[in-house]
Amino acid sequence: MRKRVFIWLFFVPFLVWGQSNEELDSTKVNNDSTSWNEFQERMNRITVSEICNVPFGCSYEKAESILRNKYGDSSSESDRTKIIYRNKVYAGISFDMIYFLFQSDGVNSYMNGCIFIIETKSLKEARDKQEELRRVVSYKYELSEYKDDNGEKYYVGGIPPKDSYDWLRPAFTIDILKYDVKEIFKGYVNGYATRLFYGRYNYIKEEF
């Protein structure tokens, strides 16, 4: 479906411009304009631009300031590549961890991802939490369903931020993780987790 959307987005202007003025009566022009405006409005609605009131692509300093005002001090595990919060509520859902991710070109930094994690003790609980997230997110976004290598469902949707270089990929994924034994023995994670993962988007264009 995504390929059809982008093909249509590319060719519609040429189909219109290629016709003579005589062929375009006022009714058709108005209909085309309305359809194009509706399409643009829909694309804007499903384009991801921010999360937790933090714009994707903003600097580490700006994101840190907004998040401190919203959630207080972050976890001691945070550094310049990530800001971590534990046991926070967002959009009415309790999350065990929220990661805000950053990339840098050595001068400027950009928030290029965000991960919401709900830890669970069983696969069934992880699936239930995944379904809860799917329901909430689907109020705004159309989701596509796939299966991973383990046969577990995952969902993708949305369009990446306009100023990133990732227009041909989904904006986010809702999936299920299974922690390995070493992670479980750390004592602060359960066997499974449901994850809502935005990004990572690319804001840096590196060239030789």
Salt bridges, closest charged atoms under 4 A:
ASP32 OD2 - LYS28 NZ 2.95
GLU61 OE2 - ARG80 NH2 2.93
GLU64 OE1 - ARG68 NH2 3.61
GLU77 OE1 - ARG86 NH2 2.87
ASP79 OD2 - LYS82 NZ 2.79
ASP128 OD2 - LYS124 NZ 3.02
GLU131 OE2 - ARG134 NH2 2.64
GLU132 OE1 - LYS129 NZ 3.73
GLU142 OE2 - ARG42 NH2 3.09
GLU152 OE2 - ARG127 NH2 2.56
ASP166 OD1 - ARG169 NH1 3.86
ASP175 OD2 - ARG195 NH2 2.63
GLU207 OE2 - LYS205 NZ 3.85
